[in-house]
Amino acid sequence: VMFISQGNFHVHHLAMSFMSFAGLIALFKVVSRRLEHGKGIYLLLLALLPSLWFWGSGPLKEGLVLFFFGIALLNIDRIRTHGWHWRPSLWSALCLFGIFMTKQYIFLAFVPAMALLLWLRDEQSLRKEALRFGIVSLVIVLGAFSLGRISSSLNLPNIIAQKQQDFVNVAKGGIYLETKEIVAYLPYSNKDVVIEQDSLRMIREGATFIYWQKGVAKRDTLEGTGDGSTLYTLAYENVPAGSRYTPPDLGDGWKGLILAAPVAFFTTMLRPTPGGGDSMMVLGAGIENGLVIILIAIGMLFLLQHRPSKGRDLLWFTVLFTGILYILTGWVTPAEGALVRYKVPALPFLAYVIAIGWQNTRAARMLDNWIWKNKELPS
């Protein structure tokens, strides 16, 4: 893209928006094969969910992820229908690589869900589907436990705890200064004690700050006092997030991580709440989130009355993918604004849950007929 755009922002914006749109079209094609009715509901949700279009368009990574999702699942469907072939297998592998290079935590959620999708068949009984879901979930847990035994650098509780601390530091904002020996931190509210001198910074004499020693394996937090002469380099300066909340306590090791998992999942699912934010963006996202939850809840009641004969494979995929994504996101995210963005990759699949739940309703049939009228419905 850079070769064509020559660095022009609007060309990048247009290219990423087109890729996101292409991915959503591919997802619509995947979903249409599984719905007798409700295609109009799914199409309407893709068109009207504000978060999906706001974060899924423009020069943002979410647009790329949606593109890779759509192309990967479309080719996985071809593999399931026609058997293994080099072309859809290659496209699927390239999309997986693209997801990994774009957002690793989404890759961790997508791969096991994709493996489950390849394993399931619509003609299977619900019991067999649940058994295979349980086996894949167990493999995920055992794999996560095993990583720490392979290498201490792959210890998941430590990685998650560090990620959470990094996110908390960014969310609370502040000014980070550094010398060759230390990294100093001051709250954003104390920025007036930082004196700018050319490209360097000084801390006003008598002002207190905290700092960490560089190159020390176990870095203790120390307290210092400005002398008005030491020169620092500005590492970065963050404005505090306006929609902060306290993320779950991860405790110590695997026990803390497991106990925090349900809290992390429901935090991600329920936040932001309507009226819970202090900005119009968070307020709008809260209303959207509330409507999605209500529509899913009603759709689940419909599903209990009319169990679908096909399309359950993508339902199991959605449960596993959304569950992993929501837990990973809830473990580390301390701000509702960031949470809204990190939930976007799950929205097309939550829209599918709504569509398949509502597909036997009169509203779904009327909407399908109104959109396509006498034309043949997409399949």
MARMI-963933 format. One line per field, with one value per residue (C-alpha): residue in three letters; x, y, z; residue number from 1. Coordinates in Angstrom, 1 decimal. Example, Ala and Ser with C-alpha at 12.3 -4.5 7.8 and 13.67 -1.06 7.14 Angstrom:
rest <- c(ala; ser) $
x <- c(12.3; 13.7) $
y <- c(-4.5; -1.1) $
z <- c(7.8; 7.1) $
nr <- c(1; 2) $
***
This chain:
rest <- c(val; met; phe; ile; ser; gln; gly; asn; phe; his; val; his; his; leu; ala; met; ser; phe; met; ser; phe; ala; gly; leu; ile; ala; leu; phe; lys; val; val; ser; arg; arg; leu; glu; his; gly; lys; gly; ile; tyr; leu; leu; leu; leu; ala; leu; leu; pro; ser; leu; trp; phe; trp; gly; ser; gly; pro; leu; lys; glu; gly; leu; val; leu; phe; phe; phe; gly; ile; ala; leu; leu; asn; ile; asp; arg; ile; arg; thr; his; gly; trp; his; trp; arg; pro; ser; leu; trp; ser; ala; leu; cys; leu; phe; gly; ile; phe; met; thr; lys; gln; tyr; ile; phe; leu; ala; phe; val; pro; ala; met; ala; leu; leu; leu; trp; leu; arg; asp; glu; gln; ser; leu; arg; lys; glu; ala; leu; arg; phe; gly; ile; val; ser; leu; val; ile; val; leu; gly; ala; phe; ser; leu; gly; arg; ile; ser; ser; ser; leu; asn; leu; pro; asn; ile; ile; ala; gln; lys; gln; gln; asp; phe; val; asn; val; ala; lys; gly; gly; ile; tyr; leu; glu; thr; lys; glu; ile; val; ala; tyr; leu; pro; tyr; ser; asn; lys; asp; val; val; ile; glu; gln; asp; ser; leu; arg; met; ile; arg; glu; gly; ala; thr; phe; ile; tyr; trp; gln; lys; gly; val; ala; lys; arg; asp; thr; leu; glu; gly; thr; gly; asp; gly; ser; thr; leu; tyr; thr; leu; ala; tyr; glu; asn; val; pro; ala; gly; ser; arg; tyr; thr; pro; pro; asp; leu; gly; asp; gly; trp; lys; gly; leu; ile; leu; ala; ala; pro; val; ala; phe; phe; thr; thr; met; leu; arg; pro; thr; pro; gly; gly; gly; asp; ser; met; met; val; leu; gly; ala; gly; ile; glu; asn; gly; leu; val; ile; ile; leu; ile; ala; ile; gly; met; leu; phe; leu; leu; gln; his; arg; pro; ser; lys; gly; arg; asp; leu; leu; trp; phe; thr; val; leu; phe; thr; gly; ile; leu; tyr; ile; leu; thr; gly; trp; val; thr; pro; ala; glu; gly; ala; leu; val; arg; tyr; lys; val; pro; ala; leu; pro; phe; leu; ala; tyr; val; ile; ala; ile; gly; trp; gln; asn; thr; arg; ala; ala; arg; met; leu; asp; asn; trp; ile; trp; lys; asn; lys; glu; leu; pro; ser) $
x <- c(0.0; 2.8; 4.2; 0.8; -0.1; 3.3; 2.4; -1.0; -3.2; -6.5; -5.3; -4.4; -7.8; -9.6; -7.6; -8.2; -11.9; -12.2; -10.4; -12.7; -15.8; -14.5; -14.0; -17.5; -19.0; -17.1; -18.4; -22.0; -21.5; -20.3; -23.3; -25.9; -25.1; -26.2; -29.4; -32.8; -34.1; -32.5; -30.0; -31.6; -31.1; -27.4; -26.9; -28.7; -26.5; -23.3; -24.5; -25.7; -23.4; -21.5; -18.4; -18.0; -17.8; -16.0; -13.2; -13.3; -12.7; -9.8; -6.1; -6.7; -5.7; -9.3; -10.1; -7.3; -8.5; -12.0; -10.6; -8.5; -11.5; -13.8; -11.3; -10.1; -13.6; -14.8; -12.0; -12.4; -16.0; -14.7; -12.4; -15.2; -17.5; -15.1; -12.2; -8.6; -7.2; -4.1; -5.8; -8.2; -5.6; -3.1; -5.5; -6.5; -2.8; -2.0; -4.9; -3.8; -0.3; -1.9; -3.9; -0.8; 1.2; -1.6; -2.9; -1.4; -4.1; -6.8; -4.7; -4.7; -8.5; -9.1; -6.9; -8.6; -12.0; -11.1; -9.8; -13.1; -15.0; -13.1; -13.8; -17.6; -20.3; -23.9; -25.3; -23.7; -25.8; -25.6; -23.9; -21.1; -20.7; -20.5; -17.9; -15.7; -16.0; -14.9; -12.0; -10.7; -11.2; -9.2; -6.4; -6.2; -5.9; -3.3; -1.4; -1.4; -0.1; 2.7; 4.1; 5.6; 7.4; 9.0; 10.4; 10.1; 9.6; 6.4; 4.9; 1.3; 0.4; 3.6; 2.9; -0.7; 0.2; 2.8; 0.5; -2.1; 0.4; 1.5; -2.1; -2.8; 0.3; -0.9; -4.5; -3.6; -1.4; 1.7; 5.1; 8.0; 11.5; 14.7; 18.5; 21.1; 20.6; 16.9; 13.3; 11.3; 7.5; 5.3; 1.5; 0.0; -1.4; 2.1; 3.3; 3.9; 7.0; 8.7; 10.8; 11.5; 15.0; 15.5; 14.8; 15.5; 13.6; 14.4; 12.4; 11.8; 13.8; 12.0; 9.4; 9.0; 8.8; 9.1; 11.7; 13.2; 16.8; 17.7; 19.5; 18.4; 16.7; 14.2; 13.4; 12.1; 10.0; 12.0; 11.2; 13.3; 13.3; 14.1; 17.3; 16.5; 19.7; 19.6; 18.7; 16.2; 15.0; 11.2; 10.2; 6.5; 3.6; 0.1; -3.1; -5.1; -8.0; -11.4; -13.2; -10.9; -11.9; -10.1; -9.3; -9.6; -6.9; -4.9; -3.4; -0.4; 0.2; -2.4; -4.8; -5.3; -5.6; -8.3; -10.3; -10.2; -11.4; -15.2; -14.8; -12.7; -15.3; -18.4; -16.5; -15.8; -19.3; -21.2; -19.0; -19.5; -23.0; -25.6; -25.1; -21.9; -19.4; -18.3; -18.2; -20.5; -18.4; -18.6; -22.2; -23.0; -21.0; -22.8; -26.2; -25.0; -23.6; -26.9; -28.9; -26.6; -26.9; -30.7; -31.0; -28.8; -30.7; -34.0; -32.4; -31.3; -34.9; -36.0; -33.2; -34.4; -37.8; -36.6; -33.2; -31.6; -30.9; -27.9; -25.4; -24.6; -21.0; -20.5; -22.4; -19.8; -17.0; -18.5; -18.8; -15.1; -13.7; -15.7; -15.0; -11.2; -11.2; -13.3; -11.3; -7.9; -9.3; -10.9; -7.7; -5.6; -7.8; -8.5; -10.4; -13.8; -12.7; -10.0; -12.4; -14.9; -12.2; -10.8; -14.3; -14.9; -13.5; -16.3; -19.2; -19.7; -20.1; -22.3; -24.5; -24.7; -25.9; -28.7; -29.6; -29.7; -31.7; -34.3; -34.4; -37.7; -39.5; -42.0; -39.8; -36.9; -39.0; -40.5; -37.1; -35.7; -38.7; -38.4; -34.7; -34.7; -38.4; -38.9; -35.2; -33.6; -32.1; -28.3; -26.9) $
y <- c(0.0; 2.4; 2.0; 3.1; 5.7; 7.4; 7.9; 9.5; 8.8; 8.8; 6.1; 3.9; 4.7; 3.7; 0.5; -0.7; 0.2; -1.9; -4.9; -4.7; -4.5; -7.5; -9.5; -8.7; -9.8; -13.1; -13.5; -12.8; -15.6; -18.0; -17.2; -17.2; -20.9; -21.7; -19.6; -20.5; -17.1; -14.3; -13.3; -9.8; -9.5; -10.4; -8.0; -5.2; -5.8; -5.7; -2.4; -0.7; -1.7; 1.5; -0.1; -2.5; 0.3; 2.9; 0.6; -1.8; 0.9; 3.3; 2.6; 0.4; -3.2; -4.3; -3.8; -6.2; -8.8; -8.7; -9.2; -12.2; -13.6; -13.5; -15.0; -17.7; -18.9; -18.9; -21.1; -23.3; -23.9; -24.9; -27.4; -28.9; -29.1; -30.4; -31.8; -30.8; -28.8; -26.8; -23.5; -23.0; -24.5; -21.9; -19.0; -20.2; -20.5; -17.0; -15.5; -17.2; -15.8; -12.4; -12.6; -13.6; -10.7; -8.2; -9.2; -12.2; -12.4; -12.7; -15.4; -17.3; -17.2; -17.9; -20.9; -23.3; -22.1; -22.8; -26.2; -26.9; -25.7; -28.1; -31.0; -30.4; -31.6; -30.5; -34.1; -34.8; -35.0; -32.1; -34.5; -35.2; -31.5; -30.7; -33.5; -32.2; -28.6; -29.9; -31.8; -28.7; -26.6; -29.1; -29.1; -25.3; -25.4; -28.2; -26.4; -23.2; -25.0; -26.7; -23.5; -22.5; -25.8; -25.4; -22.0; -19.6; -16.8; -18.4; -18.5; -17.3; -15.9; -13.8; -12.6; -11.7; -10.0; -7.9; -7.0; -5.9; -3.7; -2.1; -1.4; 0.1; 2.3; 3.6; 4.1; 6.1; 8.4; 10.3; 11.4; 9.0; 10.4; 8.5; 8.8; 6.2; 4.8; 5.3; 5.6; 8.3; 8.7; 11.6; 11.7; 13.7; 16.1; 17.0; 17.9; 21.5; 20.4; 19.1; 21.9; 21.8; 22.7; 22.4; 18.7; 17.6; 17.8; 18.6; 18.0; 21.1; 21.1; 19.6; 17.8; 14.1; 11.3; 7.6; 5.8; 2.4; 1.4; 0.2; -3.1; -4.5; -8.0; -7.2; -3.5; -2.1; 1.2; 3.9; 7.5; 10.5; 14.3; 16.6; 18.7; 21.1; 20.2; 16.6; 16.3; 13.6; 12.4; 12.3; 8.7; 9.3; 11.3; 9.9; 11.7; 9.6; 7.5; 9.0; 5.6; 3.8; 1.0; -1.6; -4.8; -8.1; -9.1; -11.8; -13.0; -15.2; -17.8; -20.0; -20.1; -16.3; -16.4; -19.1; -17.4; -14.1; -15.7; -15.5; -11.9; -11.0; -12.6; -10.8; -7.5; -7.7; -8.8; -6.3; -3.2; -0.4; -0.1; 2.3; 5.6; 4.3; 6.4; 10.0; 10.7; 10.5; 7.7; 5.5; 6.3; 5.3; 2.1; 1.3; 1.6; -0.6; -3.2; -3.2; -3.8; -6.6; -8.4; -8.1; -9.3; -12.3; -13.1; -13.1; -15.1; -17.8; -18.2; -18.7; -21.3; -23.3; -23.5; -24.3; -26.0; -25.2; -28.2; -26.5; -23.8; -25.1; -25.5; -21.8; -21.3; -23.5; -21.6; -18.3; -19.6; -20.7; -17.8; -15.2; -16.9; -16.9; -13.3; -11.9; -13.6; -12.4; -8.9; -8.8; -9.9; -7.0; -4.0; -1.2; 1.3; 1.0; 2.9; 0.3; -2.5; -1.4; -1.6; -5.0; -6.5; -5.6; -8.8; -10.7; -8.6; -10.3; -13.6; -12.2; -10.9; -14.5; -15.7; -13.0; -14.0; -17.7; -17.2; -14.9; -16.8; -18.5; -15.3; -13.5; -10.4; -12.4; -13.6; -10.2; -8.6; -11.2; -10.7; -6.9; -6.8; -9.4; -9.3; -11.8; -12.4; -15.7; -15.4; -15.7; -19.1) $
z <- c(0.0; 0.8; -2.8; -4.2; -1.5; -1.1; 2.5; 1.9; 5.0; 3.0; 0.6; 3.7; 5.2; 2.0; 1.6; 5.2; 5.0; 1.8; 3.4; 6.4; 4.2; 2.1; 5.3; 6.5; 3.1; 3.5; 7.0; 5.7; 3.1; 5.8; 8.0; 5.2; 4.6; 8.1; 8.3; 6.9; 7.9; 9.8; 7.0; 7.0; 10.8; 10.5; 7.6; 9.5; 12.6; 10.5; 9.0; 12.2; 15.0; 15.6; 17.2; 14.3; 11.8; 13.9; 15.0; 12.1; 9.4; 8.8; 9.4; 12.5; 13.1; 13.7; 10.0; 9.0; 11.6; 10.2; 6.7; 7.9; 9.8; 6.8; 4.3; 6.7; 7.7; 4.1; 3.1; 6.1; 5.0; 1.6; 3.2; 5.3; 2.3; -0.4; 1.6; 1.9; -1.1; -1.4; -2.4; 0.6; 2.9; 1.7; 2.1; 5.6; 6.6; 5.2; 7.1; 10.4; 9.8; 9.2; 12.5; 14.4; 13.0; 13.6; 17.1; 18.9; 21.6; 18.9; 17.3; 20.7; 20.7; 17.0; 16.4; 18.9; 17.9; 14.2; 15.1; 16.8; 13.8; 11.5; 13.9; 14.2; 11.8; 11.7; 11.6; 15.0; 18.1; 20.6; 23.1; 20.7; 19.9; 23.6; 24.1; 21.3; 22.7; 26.1; 24.7; 22.8; 25.9; 28.0; 25.4; 25.7; 29.5; 29.4; 26.7; 28.7; 31.8; 29.7; 28.3; 31.6; 31.8; 28.4; 29.2; 32.2; 29.7; 28.6; 32.1; 31.4; 34.9; 34.8; 31.3; 32.0; 35.3; 33.5; 30.7; 33.3; 35.1; 31.8; 30.8; 34.3; 34.0; 30.6; 31.8; 34.9; 32.8; 33.9; 32.8; 32.5; 32.5; 32.2; 32.6; 31.9; 35.4; 36.3; 35.1; 37.0; 37.1; 38.1; 38.1; 35.2; 37.7; 38.8; 35.3; 36.4; 38.4; 35.2; 33.7; 30.0; 28.8; 25.1; 24.4; 27.9; 31.2; 34.8; 38.0; 40.1; 43.3; 46.3; 44.1; 44.9; 42.4; 42.2; 40.2; 39.3; 38.7; 35.2; 34.7; 38.0; 37.9; 40.7; 40.4; 43.6; 43.5; 45.2; 46.1; 45.1; 45.3; 42.5; 42.7; 39.8; 37.9; 36.8; 33.1; 32.0; 28.6; 28.2; 27.6; 27.2; 28.6; 28.9; 29.7; 32.2; 30.7; 31.5; 31.8; 34.2; 36.4; 38.6; 36.7; 38.6; 41.1; 39.4; 42.7; 42.6; 39.9; 38.2; 41.2; 41.0; 37.2; 37.3; 40.1; 38.2; 34.9; 35.5; 36.8; 33.6; 31.3; 32.8; 33.1; 29.4; 28.5; 30.6; 30.3; 29.3; 30.8; 29.5; 31.3; 33.0; 31.1; 31.4; 27.6; 24.7; 23.1; 26.1; 26.6; 23.0; 23.4; 26.6; 24.9; 22.0; 24.5; 26.4; 23.3; 22.1; 25.5; 25.5; 21.9; 22.7; 25.8; 23.9; 21.1; 23.6; 24.8; 21.2; 20.7; 23.7; 22.0; 18.5; 18.4; 15.0; 12.7; 11.2; 12.1; 15.6; 14.6; 14.3; 17.6; 19.3; 17.5; 18.8; 22.4; 22.5; 20.6; 22.5; 25.8; 25.3; 23.9; 26.7; 29.5; 28.0; 27.6; 31.0; 32.7; 31.6; 30.5; 33.0; 30.8; 29.2; 26.1; 25.4; 26.2; 23.5; 20.9; 22.0; 21.9; 18.2; 16.7; 18.6; 17.3; 14.0; 15.8; 18.5; 15.7; 14.4; 17.8; 17.6; 14.0; 14.6; 17.7; 16.0; 12.7; 13.4; 14.3; 12.2; 12.3; 10.7; 7.8; 7.2; 7.2; 4.8; 2.4; 2.6; 1.8; -1.0; -1.9; -4.7; -5.2; -4.1; -0.7; -0.5; 0.5) $
nr <- c(1; 2; 3; 4; 5; 6; 7; 8; 9; 10; 11; 12; 13; 14; 15; 16; 17; 18; 19; 20; 21; 22; 23; 24; 25; 26; 27; 28; 29; 30; 31; 32; 33; 34; 35; 36; 37; 38; 39; 40; 41; 42; 43; 44; 45; 46; 47; 48; 49; 50; 51; 52; 53; 54; 55; 56; 57; 58; 59; 60; 61; 62; 63; 64; 65; 66; 67; 68; 69; 70; 71; 72; 73; 74; 75; 76; 77; 78; 79; 80; 81; 82; 83; 84; 85; 86; 87; 88; 89; 90; 91; 92; 93; 94; 95; 96; 97; 98; 99; 100; 101; 102; 103; 104; 105; 106; 107; 108; 109; 110; 111; 112; 113; 114; 115; 116; 117; 118; 119; 120; 121; 122; 123; 124; 125; 126; 127; 128; 129; 130; 131; 132; 133; 134; 135; 136; 137; 138; 139; 140; 141; 142; 143; 144; 145; 146; 147; 148; 149; 150; 151; 152; 153; 154; 155; 156; 157; 158; 159; 160; 161; 162; 163; 164; 165; 166; 167; 168; 169; 170; 171; 172; 173; 174; 175; 176; 177; 178; 179; 180; 181; 182; 183; 184; 185; 186; 187; 188; 189; 190; 191; 192; 193; 194; 195; 196; 197; 198; 199; 200; 201; 202; 203; 204; 205; 206; 207; 208; 209; 210; 211; 212; 213; 214; 215; 216; 217; 218; 219; 220; 221; 222; 223; 224; 225; 226; 227; 228; 229; 230; 231; 232; 233; 234; 235; 236; 237; 238; 239; 240; 241; 242; 243; 244; 245; 246; 247; 248; 249; 250; 251; 252; 253; 254; 255; 256; 257; 258; 259; 260; 261; 262; 263; 264; 265; 266; 267; 268; 269; 270; 271; 272; 273; 274; 275; 276; 277; 278; 279; 280; 281; 282; 283; 284; 285; 286; 287; 288; 289; 290; 291; 292; 293; 294; 295; 296; 297; 298; 299; 300; 301; 302; 303; 304; 305; 306; 307; 308; 309; 310; 311; 312; 313; 314; 315; 316; 317; 318; 319; 320; 321; 322; 323; 324; 325; 326; 327; 328; 329; 330; 331; 332; 333; 334; 335; 336; 337; 338; 339; 340; 341; 342; 343; 344; 345; 346; 347; 348; 349; 350; 351; 352; 353; 354; 355; 356; 357; 358; 359; 360; 361; 362; 363; 364; 365; 366; 367; 368; 369; 370; 371; 372; 373; 374; 375; 376; 377; 378; 379) $
***
